[in-house]
Amino acid sequence: MSDDPAGAVPRAGAFYGRRKGRPLKPRQADVTETLLPALRLDLAAPAPADLSALFPRPVSRVFLEIGFGGGEHLLNLAATEPDTGFIGCEPFVTGMAKALSEIGHRGIDTIRLHPDDAVAVLDWLPDACLDRVYLLYPDPWPKKRHWKRRFVSADTLDRLARVTKPGAEFRFASDIDTYVDWTLAHVRDHGAFRWMAEAADDWRRPWAGWPGTRYEAKALREGRPPAYLRFVRT
């Protein structure tokens, strides 16, 4: 368990580690060059007051996924929630390329992307515009000297509180018990979100419609049971 996580100093530097892995395959490089410019958020322009303007057809609500990896969860949501608009942030180049390949292949038109730190998007978004935020298996920064780089902190919770609507959900999943404790402590001390769990199975089992991810599968293979936390914006 973590040592007084809520008392840790604010983060400095990036929330993520490496940005590049193996060289992109030709198709991945091509789709990154051709499709990403069309789907990328333009943070140099003012954000629209109504986020549905980001999409080519009307959407009834907008979700944000922070650090979507290879896009498995984001793509599943887009397939099962056709009336929802999605914003996905992922600084890892290969993960972005994998997601772009599937978006292009499936002809998905309800996803907009940011290939960098999600904080820039949170600062760009208008007040009370998001209906749900996902943070799934974020980099745990396991060494104590790096805890300040964890995404969940007082300042990022301030940002999330500003951009989420009352009643919106913040959903978090991790297989690292110290990060789960850290998140619960920070959310408790922040006060803008309330943990929705009423029984142990509420955090031991994923929420309805959960498609699973490769990170989850790896954690289960290695004997680390994940926790699934749901918080509501008060």
DAFEN-V311386 format. One line per field, one symbol per residue. phi: phi as a letter, one per 30 degrees, with the letter a starting at -180 (. if undefined). burial: b if it has 9 or more other C-alpha atoms within 8 Angstrom, else e. A space follows every 50 residues. Layout:
BEGIN
phi->???
burial->???
END
This chain:
BEGIN
phi->.dchddcddedbiddbcdcbcdeddedddddddcceedcddcddcddddc ddddcdbdbcabccccididjedddddddcbdcccbcccadddddddddd ddddddidccbbbbdaededdedddddhcccabcbchdedhddedcedcd ddaddddeddddccdeidcccbbaccddddeedddddeddjdbcdcdcbe ddcdcddeiddibddddddddcicddcbcbbcdd
burial->eeeebeeeebbeeebeeeeeeeebeeebbebbeebbeebbeebeeebeee bbeebeeebebbbbbbbbbbbbbbbbebeeeeebbbbbbbbbbbbbbbbb bbbbeeeeebbbbbbebbeebbebbbebbbbbbbbbbeebbeeeebbbbb ebbbebbebbbebbbeebbbbbbbbbeebbbbbbbbbbebeebbbebeee ebbbebeeeeeeeeebbebbeeebebbbbbbbbe
END
